[in-house]
Amino acid sequence: VEREGGSNQERSDGTRAEACTPSVPGSARGRPDLFPELDLDRDSMARLIEAVSARVLEHLESLPAQPMQSTESAAAVAARLDEPLPERPSALESVLDLLFREVIPCSLNTAAPGYLAYIPGGGLYSAAVAEFAAAAVNRYAGVWAAAPGAADLESQALRWLAELLGFPAGTLGVFTTGASLSNLLAIVAARDKRLSSDAGDASRPPLARGTLYYSSEVHHSVPKAARIAGLAAAHARAIPVDASFRIRVDLLERALQEDRARGCRPFLIIASVGTVNTGAVDPIPDLAELARRHQAWLHVDGAYGAVFRMLPECAGALKGLELADSVAVDPHKGLFLPYGLGALLVKDIADLQRAFHGAAAYLPAFQGDGRRLDFCELTPELSRDWRGLRLWLPLKLHGAAAFRETLRQRRAQARAAWERLRAEPDVEMPGPRDAPPELSLFAFRQRRPGLDAAAENRANRELLARINHSRRVILTGTEIAGDFYLRFCVLHLRTHRERFEEALAIVLAALAAGRRAPRIDP
Ligand SMILES: Cc1ncc(COP(=O)(O)O)c(C=O)c1O
């Protein structure tokens, strides 16, 4: 049914929606609620959002009671989803049933309080609402002239983020989908500034001579991004780490000198601020000094760790962050947002413009003034969602202090857990025994005297399985120097005291069960 503007409109089922009539879901009237039109009238929009919102609220309210993982139904869900292209509308409630009863529960419960796995995301509700609003009004903020208000709001959110991280005024950047992309953008920007892909460009050394440096603990997205940027493994140097899993500055310096001596052009050093295995933070001032001496770009992969710069108690560990040419930081980690919001902050926005500029006669004129940003000039993307609203709205609604306080609590919980587990005589943390986690993550394993390395690894995998079997908490594991460790990462906005204590009790009980477990044959 094609409809006119206004609110007194004919619906597909022939009824009329009166202005200001309270909406009654179709199912409540004994009929399925159907939405055959694409351009919904106000009443239909209200019914749709109310029905979805009711399901979302029910889901979020029941999060604490939900299992932390439930993926056994994956095959059944896949079979259920495998259906012919729906030519006709489906009833709303049956669609929502499928989503909320079958599809969504079949997962690791990344939104629930017991999620201490990987680097937790959050699911901050106000950010989800911002995402909905941004999509519903559908402003295009990729080119400033198309939506100056929306683009300036996004720039403001970037400035606030830079300020939270202690960057000097003037720092800007771009919101991305996450740190994998932010790392890629930084590598491309550094490459294009310091190296030339054109052999005829005498001012810069050729791409083939470029070398980049990071620690052996770097996130895998970095070597992957280097490869995508045309810098295959032969260009990249993974520098060994010290006992605290920080890059060995002496070995880095030696590698830089050796590479120079053999005619390479070191152009990029990447610091890890918050490694995934142990939360280690590379010594940024030392790396900044080396980058300065070698005219190299310093990029910080602070996907997880950079936000801890908000806490005065972390200022020492994250000293020098502001010396970086660029930093990748993920609001969908330490600022508790739903997945899909990362950021790359850069000292000089012209570096991104150089790498990603592309003009066309059919586009509006770009601003080119370094303040009014045309985001399509700063990434490979042209069409993009108005993603800055996802950070702007929560910062306005809750205030930065709320974020700082939540992050502070999570860090305190991680340190308390570290302290408690360290007191167990058979628990081993990698690295110095008396060094608490800098951020909110640590690794541990249970030593099993008498077992060889392989059997001990198996025993720790079983320990992890025992913990996760509770379905009240999820941890994940990793390998460090060939040994299997469990990781304990507290970053979720919903991990309040009760669940944290329960999680810790579950880990302690699983350790105790490990001590009683029959000897595993090597
Ligand atoms: C240190 C680090 N770098 C990069 C990434 C990749 O980030 P994303 O998953 O947002 O692409 C992660 C993800 O956990 C990370 O922890």
The ligand as a Gaussian input file, in Angstrom:
#p B3LYP/6-31G(d) Opt

LIG

0 1
 C       46.137000      -5.631000      21.156000
 C       45.071000      -5.828000      20.101000
 N       45.275000      -5.333000      18.878000
 C       44.370000      -5.479000      17.901000
 C       43.205000      -6.153000      18.124000
 C       42.209000      -6.312000      17.016000
 O       41.108000      -5.495000      17.294000
 P       39.708000      -5.666000      16.599000
 O       39.201000      -7.006000      17.020000
 O       38.920000      -4.523000      17.151000
 O       39.901000      -5.574000      15.137000
 C       42.949000      -6.688000      19.391000
 C       41.715000      -7.454000      19.654000
 O       41.510000      -7.994000      20.706000
 C       43.903000      -6.510000      20.411000
 O       43.706000      -6.981000      21.637000

